[in-house]
Amino acid sequence: MNKYSNELINNFPEYLFNEINQKKIAARHSGKDIIDLGYGNPDLPTHDKVVEKLIETAKLKKNHKYSVSKGIFGLREAIAIKYEKNYQVNLDANSNVVNTIGSKEGLTHLLMSVLNPSDKVVVQDPSYPIHHFAPLIARAETIKVNCLEKSAFLTELNDILKKTKIKLLLISFPHNPTTLTVDQIFYDSLVELAEKYNFLIVNDFAYSDIYFEGNKPPSLLSSDKNLQHSVELYSLTKGYSMAGWRVGFAVGNADAVAAVTKLKSYIDYGTFQPIQIASTVALNELDEYPFELSTVYKERRELVVEHLKDLEFIVQESDATMFVWAKLPEKFHKDSLKFSLDILEKSNVALSPGVGFGKFGEGYIRIALVENKQRIRQAMKNIKAAL
Ligand SMILES: Cc1ncc(COP(=O)(O)O)c(C=O)c1O
């Protein structure tokens, strides 16, 4: 117990990945070469053009001042143009867009600015950890819905809505960790529900641009063109390999965007202006770069899938994200944390146990495709030897 942290922070459960992270660090300190397929931290570089623009603009004194909390107009306009081009959604750069410090911060502050204490939020389980915690940070209550299978998710959601008033539905497709994708019809049915039961849908669209075989993931906003019930978190982290730059957006419903814009204006002065300018270049001039990155992830994915199938894992098919989600063979089925710890110790390969993403993730592992093919091949060989 920390005597200075408040009840909220004290009551946060121990991060399930901590145990594995600590073991990973200790193994590295003892000189082991750990192949890290655990942490979804992109290894591919940001495009040179973006880096060069950052350097050029960082040299200008006028860019050293506080920037604009909601993001410079050119950056907000760039994302509006992208939405028009990719999803035929008309965003007003002033009222439907705010720049965020990546999707994670945007999501958390969005929930803090639209939820009241005790409001109910439906959250996918398994899911990226902040999806479990952002509603709690906002003092709301979560209702976890198993999302291993899309139609079952919809059925359960319908059942909940008949009985319970919810304020917000938090989703993310393409999904981390399950790699599930959805089509426009899926979003159409969510928007219909939002209209009927009057709630806000928030889609964390962090994997919008990592997809294969031309199967472009749809935007939630295309199902809600009047932007009555929807907000999407868009990010440059994965699609443009700009994780450390911390650039994302909340786009969509004007009231929700105004709420988070207001909260952020009290908290910060906006991202360093050269980063915003360089990000504008990424959005305006580098449409092809996400395809190049996706090709690399696809090749890595094929390599991992081939090996895992040989080892009798049941692999989730997917045309998107930078992950592979796989069900453990029967004999390991009950304990994904133990399995991941064993693999780390015996094979020097770090994986993510499915249970770290929520109770319905138990029995699965997630492999992040963030090492090159040679190292992935080595990792698979090591795992095979250990099993
Ligand atoms: C679903 C999801 N949302 C958000 C993030 C973080 O994105 P950002 O860097 O834009 O905050 C991740 C990163 O792994 C993620 O998987």
The ligand as a Gaussian input file, in Angstrom:
#p B3LYP/6-31G(d) Opt

LIG

0 1
 C       -5.694000      -1.126000     -29.083000
 C       -4.586000      -0.177000     -28.841000
 N       -4.865000       1.090000     -28.571000
 C       -3.895000       1.988000     -28.340000
 C       -2.579000       1.634000     -28.354000
 C       -1.560000       2.681000     -28.062000
 O       -1.544000       3.535000     -29.143000
 P       -0.888000       4.969000     -29.058000
 O        0.582000       4.787000     -29.222000
 O       -1.520000       5.681000     -30.202000
 O       -1.241000       5.554000     -27.740000
 C       -2.218000       0.325000     -28.621000
 C       -0.796000      -0.072000     -28.602000
 O       -0.412000      -1.201000     -28.591000
 C       -3.249000      -0.603000     -28.860000
 O       -2.965000      -1.881000     -29.109000

